[in-house]
Structures are given as C-alpha cells and as structure tokens.
Amino acid sequence: MKIVRRVGASPVERGSVGGQACPDIFELDDGSFAVIGTDKTDILDGSLPADASRGGHERIVVITRDTLLRAKADIPDA
C-alpha cells in the first residue's frame, strides 16, 4: 500500500502556518483514500445512525470542512 497523491490543497495552502499536524487526504495505489484527522471515536461512536457500524479496527476521524471541500475537485466521480 502506497500513497499516490494528495487529494486537495496542502495544509500550507489551506492556511496552516507550519504545515504540520493538519488534516489531509491522500489517494492510495489501490484506489482507496487515507485520511489524517482528529480521532473522535469516543465522542461520536454512540451517535452513529442505526444502519452504520464501526469495526474494532476502525476509528471515526474528523477533518475540517475546508479540507474536504478543497479536495472535492480532485476526487473522481467514478
């Protein structure tokens, strides 16, 4: 598994002064996406809708709205 490219603007382009420890989205060589965000599993786990579940190996990660909106143009439709 390898990172192929960043999806969206870099943290610096989004206004991060140091460009470190910021949310980010990456496309992987298998077509999946990796997300760097804040782990909010403990806070949000009980709020998941009835038709959603999380495996023991999965975490609920939060990224900023700006991070996702700036990535939108780079995410393929299919």
C-alpha positions as CSV (number, residue, x, y, z in Angstrom):
1,M,0.0,0.0,0.0
2,K,1.4,3.3,-1.1
3,I,0.3,7.0,-1.2
4,V,-0.1,8.0,-4.8
5,R,-1.1,11.7,-4.4
6,R,-2.5,14.3,-2.1
7,V,-6.2,15.0,-2.7
8,G,-7.0,18.7,-2.4
9,A,-4.9,21.5,-1.1
10,S,-1.9,21.0,1.2
11,P,-2.2,22.2,4.8
12,V,0.0,25.2,3.9
13,E,-2.3,26.1,1.0
14,R,-5.2,26.0,3.5
15,G,-3.5,28.5,5.8
16,S,-1.5,26.3,8.2
17,V,1.5,28.3,9.4
18,G,3.8,25.3,9.9
19,G,2.0,22.8,7.6
20,Q,2.3,20.1,10.3
21,A,-0.2,18.2,12.3
22,C,-3.1,19.2,10.0
23,P,-5.9,17.2,8.4
24,D,-5.1,15.8,5.0
25,I,-6.4,13.4,2.4
26,F,-4.4,11.0,0.2
27,E,-5.3,8.6,-2.6
28,L,-3.6,5.2,-2.3
29,D,-2.4,3.0,-5.1
30,D,-5.3,0.6,-4.7
31,G,-7.8,3.5,-5.2
32,S,-8.7,3.8,-1.5
33,F,-8.2,7.0,0.4
34,A,-6.3,7.7,3.6
35,V,-7.3,10.5,5.9
36,I,-5.3,12.3,8.6
37,G,-7.7,13.8,11.0
38,T,-8.6,14.0,14.7
39,D,-9.7,10.8,16.3
40,K,-13.2,11.4,17.7
41,T,-14.3,7.8,18.0
42,D,-15.1,8.0,21.7
43,I,-17.2,11.1,21.2
44,L,-19.1,10.1,18.0
45,D,-19.4,6.3,18.3
46,G,-22.7,6.4,20.2
47,S,-24.1,8.9,17.7
48,L,-23.8,6.7,14.6
49,P,-27.1,6.0,12.8
50,A,-28.7,2.6,13.3
51,D,-27.6,1.5,9.8
52,A,-23.9,2.4,10.4
53,S,-21.3,0.4,12.4
54,R,-17.6,0.6,13.1
55,G,-15.3,-2.4,13.3
56,G,-12.9,-2.8,16.2
57,H,-10.1,-1.9,13.9
58,E,-11.8,1.3,12.6
59,R,-11.8,4.8,14.0
60,I,-14.0,7.8,13.4
61,V,-11.8,10.6,12.2
62,V,-12.8,14.2,11.8
63,I,-11.4,16.6,9.2
64,T,-12.3,20.2,8.7
65,R,-15.0,21.2,6.2
66,D,-12.4,23.3,4.3
67,T,-10.1,20.2,3.9
68,L,-12.9,18.2,2.3
69,L,-14.3,21.0,0.1
70,R,-10.9,21.7,-1.3
71,A,-10.4,18.0,-2.1
72,K,-13.7,17.7,-3.9
73,A,-12.4,18.8,-7.3
74,D,-9.6,16.1,-7.1
75,I,-12.0,13.2,-6.3
76,P,-13.1,11.3,-9.3
77,D,-16.8,10.8,-10.0
78,A,-16.4,7.2,-10.6
